[in-house]
Amino acid sequence: MRILSFLVSIGCVALLSGCARLGYYKINRAERAPPAEAEKVVFPNSYESGIHLDGPTMAALEVARNEFMPPGVTATARDEKLARCLARRDTYDVTVLKANDDLYFVSFLPRFSRCGIELEAPIMDAGATYAIDGRGQILSEL
């Protein structure tokens, strides 16, 4: 009996510690507008003039976004207002360049003016650029 309870205890500890190693985090679902506001939306008849991302390009963008701004991680800066700005996803302009079917470059460039911040000198390490292969593997980073 003691051996069984010991093995069960070891098994539970192994499973629980594995969650931390696997990077468990909860992704919050998007907020939904009230029905009255949603009824006002008129969808377009065509998406021809829209920005089109094929599946591999979208996957490369998702890999880069999760590497650049992992869920649950907050930005740090000497100034609290700047830290809040750096933590906002809408602060960044994103450019995806499909070099070929197996190579994508994804660049994040902050626009501090969206947060009402005008800097005297640019912050050189606020953005990032990733090279990602077609399998979603990060090849390199600037």
N, C-alpha and C positions, 0 to 999 in steps of 0.2 A: 504494500500500500504506500509506503514511504517513497519507494522508487517511482511509482506512478505519479504521485503528486509532485515529486522533484522534476520529472520529465515534463509534466504539464507546465510547471512554473518556468522552466528553461525555454520551452516553446513559446510561451506568452511573452517573455522578455525579448526573445529573438524577433518575434513579429512586431512588437511595439517599437523597438529600436530601428527596425527596417523602414518604418514610415518616415522617420527623419532623414534617413539616408536616401530615400527615394524622392525627396523634395515635395512631400505632400503639402498642398495648399488648396484653399477653397477659392474658386473663381466666382465672383459675384455676378449674377445675371444682370443684364441691362435693365434699367428702370423703364417702365411702361407708362405712356401718357394716359390720362383719363379718357374714357370712351368719347366724351364730347369733343375733345381736342383731336382724337384720332379720326373721327368722322370727317373732319375738315380737310384731310389729306387727299390730294388728287394725284394718283400715280401717272407718270408719263406714258405715252403710247409707244415710245421708242427710246432705247438706251444707246443709240448709235453715237451720240456726241459725248457719251460718258467715258470714264477712264476704265479701260478693260485690263483685267489681270487674269492670265490663264492660271490653272491650278498650281503648276510648279512655281510660278512667280509669287502667288499668294502664300504658298508654303514657305518660300524663302523669306518673304516679308514677316511672316509669323515667327519664324525661327529668330530672325534678327531682332524683332520687337521684344520677344521673351528674353533674349540675351541682354539687350540694352536696358530694358525696364522690366525685370522679373516681377511677377505678381507678388505683392506683399512686401516689397523692398521700398524704402523711402529714400529720397535724395538728401544729401547733407551739404550744407554750405555755411559760411561764416554769418551770412545774413539770412534771417528767417524767411523774409519775403522771397529772396532768391531761391531758397531751398524749396519752398512751396511751388514756385514757378517751374523749377527743374523736375518736380514730381508729377506735373500735369502732362498728360499725353498730348493734349492739344497745343502745347508749346512748340512742338517739333514739326518741321516740314520733313517729309520723307520722300526720297527719290529711290526708285528701283530701276536699275539698268540690267537688262537681260543681254549679257555678252554673247551667249549661245545657249543651247538647250541644257547645258550642264554647268553653267556659271552665271551667277547673279551677284550684282553689287547693290547693297542696300545702305543708304546714307541717311543719318538723322542729323538735322541741323536746327538748333533752337532759335526761336524768334522771341526774345525777351519782351519786345514791345507788346505782345499779346497779354502780358501780365502787368503792363504799365511800368516796366522797368527800362530805363535808358542807361546804358553803361558807358563810362568814359573810355574804358579799354575792353576789348573783346575777351571773352573767356575761351581759351584755346582748347580745353578738354571737356567741353560740355556736350559735344556731339560725338558721333562715331560712324564709321563705315565698315561694313562687313562684306567679305567675299564668301559666298555660300554655293555649294555644289547642288546638283539636281536631286540628291538624296537628302538634302536638308542638313548637311554637315558644314559647320563653319570652317572654312579653309584658312582665313586670315582676318585680321582686324587692324584698322588704323585708328 
